[in-house]
Amino acid sequence: VDGPINALKAMEPFEMLGRRFPAGTMLFPLFKVAMQRDMRDRFGWDDLEEFRPERWLSPDGGIDRDKERAIMTFGGGPRVCPGALMAKKQMAVLLCSLLSRFGSIRFDESLSGPGGSLVRQQMHTTITPKNLHLVFGEVAR
């Protein structure tokens, strides 16, 4: 299965889509499918598999907070991922570290093979990028 999975256990009997489930039933919701459908419906994005970070920007060039709140990458509510804040801080530190050491960073589409550079996600304990080829420019002085 491609996407985050959180196992949930029903604490009491329930009905879903006309089917009854007893208490103790284990549920495995596929969040990626639901998130993709939601982003497609809400924002009209049909190219969700393409790496396009500009889609998160507002017209003034800042981060569009409505779109940011619309996704559930780290879950939400009382079951939010406990590592979300740490992951975001690590990304900021990594990016600052790379930018302080190199003059430029760009994608190398020539290494991606036929079809161009299509960065995809790969599921492990965490989600990691697949087919992400970076080229680092001259060392910053």
N, C-alpha and C positions, 0 to 999 in steps of 0.2 A: 504494500500500500504506500502510495506516494503522498506523504503529508503527515502532520502531527496527529497522534492518536492519544487520547486520554481515556482510560477505562473508567467507567462510572458504574456504580452499583445502585439499583433501585431500592430505596428504603421501604417502600410500600407498593402495593399493586397499582398498576396504571394502565391506561389505554392509549394507543398511538396508532393512527391511521386505521382505526377499526379493529385493531388486534389487542387482546388483553395480555398483560405480562404480570407474573407474580412478583412479589417482593423478593429481593435477592438476585434478580436478573442482572447479568452483566451487560453493559452497553458499551459499544465502541464507536462513538460518533466520528465521522470523517470530516474534520474541520476544514481541510483544504478545499474539498468539493463545495461545501457551504460558503466559504469565504470567496471562492472564485465566482460562484453564481451571484453572490451579493454584490461584488465589485462590478461584474458585468452588467447587472440590472441597474445599480445605482449610478455608475459613472459612464456606462457605455463602452467599457474597455473590452475589446475582443482579442487583444494581443497580450494576454496575461502572462504568457510564457516568455515574453521578451523582456530583457533588462532595460527598463526605461525610467530611471530615477526622476526625470523631469516631470513625470505625471503627478508627483507629490507636491509640486510647487504651486503657489498661488500666483495670480497675475503680476503681483509686485515683486516676485522672485523669492519670497519667504516660503516657509513650510505651510501647506494648507492644513490647518488643524482639524477641519471637519473630515477630510479624507484620512488623516492620521488616526482619528478616533473611530473611524468606520471599520478599520480592520482589527482582527484579533490575533495578531501574530503570537503574542505571549499570553493568550487567554484573557480573561477579564473577571471582574467581580472578586468574590472571595477565593476563587481558585486561580488567580493570576500566577504566572510563572514566578517562582521566588528568585530566579536568576536574571529576570528581565532588566532590572536596573544595572546589575553588574555587567551584563552583555553590552548594553548601550554605552556604558562608561569605558569598557575595554575597547570598543570600536573607536570611540573618540580618541583615546590614548594612542591606539595603533595608527590611526590616520594622521594625527599630529606628529608622531614619531617618524612615519614615512615621509611626510611632507617636509620635515625639517632636515632630512638626510638626502633627499633627491630633488632635482630641479623640476622633474615632471613625472607623471604616472599616467599611462594610457593603456587601453585595451589593445591587444595584438590580435586582430581578426584573421591574420594569415595563419595562425596556429590552430584555428578552430575547425578547419576542414570545410567540406562543402556545406553550403547553406548559410555561411557567415557565422558571426559570433552570437550564439544563443546560450546565454548563461542560464543554467537550470539549477534546481535545488536537488540535493542528494540527502536522503534521510539516514541518520545514524542516531546516536544519543541526542545529538543536536542536528539542526539543518545546516549543511555546508554547501558552498557553491560547487558546481560541476561545470567544466568547460570555461573557466575564468582564467584567461591568460593576460598577465600584466607585463608591461615593459617599463622599466625604471630608467629615467633620463640621467643626465650628468649629476654628479654629487653636488648638492648645494653647498655654497661656501659662506 
